[in-house]
Amino acid sequence: MQNAEARVEEITKFVTLLPGQDQAALLKALRKQFLLAQAKRLEGSVGKNDISMRETLEIVSQVRKAQHTRNGTA
């Protein structure tokens, strides 16, 4: 199996042989693939969220009221 440097060198060699438009399209596709892989990894690391927007707003309201009370701005 090739090491990373050898793979990069081989990929670079092939990419430089492509026309500019194809290089740009390849770069765009690679960026998209990279972002999708990152998003999938992040999505897998996030736990299930069963809280509704209403519950979130109620919690935020309670926290703000408590902060205002502590700060004397109520």
PESUL-V742820 format. One line per field, one symbol per residue. phi: phi as a letter, one per 20 degrees, with the letter a starting at -180 (. if undefined). psi: psi as a letter, one per 40 degrees, with the letter a starting at -180 (. if undefined). burial: I if it has 9 or more other ideal C-beta (glycine too) atoms within 8 Angstrom, else O. Layout:
BEGIN
phi = ???
psi = ???
burial = ???
END
This chain:
BEGIN
phi = .feffffffffgffffeffgffffffffffffffffffffffffeeffcdeeffffffffffffffffffemdf
psi = hiidddddddddddddeiidddddddddddddddddddddddddehiihehiddddddddddddddddddefe.
burial = OOOOOOIOOIOOOOIOOIOOOOIOOIOOOOOOOOOOOOOOOOOOOOOOOOOOOOOIOOOOOOOOIOOIOOOOOO
END
